[in-house]
Amino acid sequence: MPNNEDNDHPGGGPGQGGNPGQGGEHGGGDDHGGGPDKTVSLFVNEKPVTVPDKKQTGLTIKQAAIAQHVPIQLDFVLSIERGGGKTELIGDDQKITVHDGDRFLAIPNDDNS
């Protein structure tokens, strides 16, 4: 095989992807899609939801789900399914990198105090 250099992105050689290490709005070439369409497809309460970028917060995920007619509210508690029956709570202002196929659960907050 021609010089893959342990690269997960076949065909994505050095110099492609903007300014490596600088990050920024267009990422550092770390995007599996490789093209300008960088939307990410998730599931919230088993309903498909698309977000415009892999960098999200708990609040932006809930806002996207509501805009796409998932029957939840902004004050619901959001968690991500980690597999093996484990979940992790995601706060409204918590930054998270999402990936295609990630599954989230949004449930009413039972805090009646």
C-alpha positions in Angstrom: 0.0 0.0 0.0 1.3 3.5 -0.7 2.5 5.3 2.4 -0.6 5.4 4.6 1.3 6.4 7.7 -1.3 4.9 10.1 -3.8 7.3 8.8 -7.5 6.6 9.4 -8.4 8.7 6.4 -7.3 7.0 3.2 -6.3 9.5 0.5 -6.0 12.3 3.0 -2.3 13.1 2.8 -0.3 15.8 4.5 -1.3 19.4 3.6 -4.9 18.6 3.1 -7.3 20.0 5.6 -6.3 23.6 6.1 -3.9 24.7 8.9 -3.2 21.5 10.9 -3.2 22.2 14.6 -5.0 25.5 14.3 -8.5 24.1 14.6 -10.9 26.9 13.8 -14.3 26.7 12.2 -13.3 24.3 9.5 -11.6 21.8 11.8 -8.2 20.4 11.3 -8.9 17.7 8.7 -10.1 15.4 11.5 -13.6 15.1 10.0 -14.5 11.6 8.8 -16.7 13.0 6.0 -13.8 14.9 4.4 -16.1 17.3 2.5 -17.9 20.5 3.2 -21.0 18.7 4.4 -20.1 18.2 8.1 -23.6 17.5 9.5 -23.8 14.8 12.1 -26.7 12.4 12.4 -27.7 11.5 16.0 -30.7 9.9 17.8 -32.5 11.6 20.6 -35.1 9.3 22.3 -34.8 7.0 19.2 -35.7 9.8 16.8 -33.2 10.9 14.1 -31.7 14.4 14.7 -29.2 16.2 12.5 -26.8 18.8 13.9 -24.7 21.1 11.8 -21.3 20.4 13.4 -19.7 17.8 15.6 -19.0 20.4 18.4 -22.2 20.7 20.4 -23.4 21.3 24.0 -26.3 19.6 25.8 -28.4 22.6 25.1 -27.7 22.8 21.4 -28.5 19.1 21.0 -31.9 19.6 22.8 -32.6 22.7 20.7 -31.9 20.8 17.5 -34.1 17.9 18.6 -37.0 20.2 19.4 -36.6 22.0 16.1 -36.8 18.6 14.4 -40.0 17.7 16.2 -38.7 15.4 18.9 -41.2 15.7 21.7 -38.9 17.0 24.5 -38.4 20.3 26.4 -35.3 22.4 27.1 -35.5 21.6 30.8 -35.2 17.8 30.1 -32.1 16.0 31.4 -29.9 14.8 28.5 -27.6 11.8 28.6 -25.6 9.9 26.1 -25.7 6.1 25.8 -22.1 4.8 26.2 -22.9 1.1 25.6 -23.2 -1.8 28.0 -26.2 -0.2 29.6 -24.1 2.8 30.7 -25.1 6.5 30.2 -23.4 9.8 30.9 -25.3 12.9 31.8 -24.6 15.9 29.5 -25.1 19.4 31.1 -26.7 22.2 29.1 -23.4 24.1 28.9 -21.2 21.0 28.6 -19.2 20.8 25.4 -19.2 17.5 23.6 -18.0 16.1 20.3 -20.7 14.1 18.7 -20.4 11.4 16.1 -22.7 9.9 13.5 -25.0 7.4 15.3 -24.6 8.7 18.8 -27.7 8.0 20.9 -29.0 10.4 23.5 -31.8 10.1 26.0 -33.8 13.2 27.1 -36.1 12.7 30.0 -38.1 15.1 32.2 -36.3 16.5 35.3 -38.1 15.0 38.3 -36.7 17.6 40.7 -39.8 18.8 42.5 -38.1 20.8 45.2 
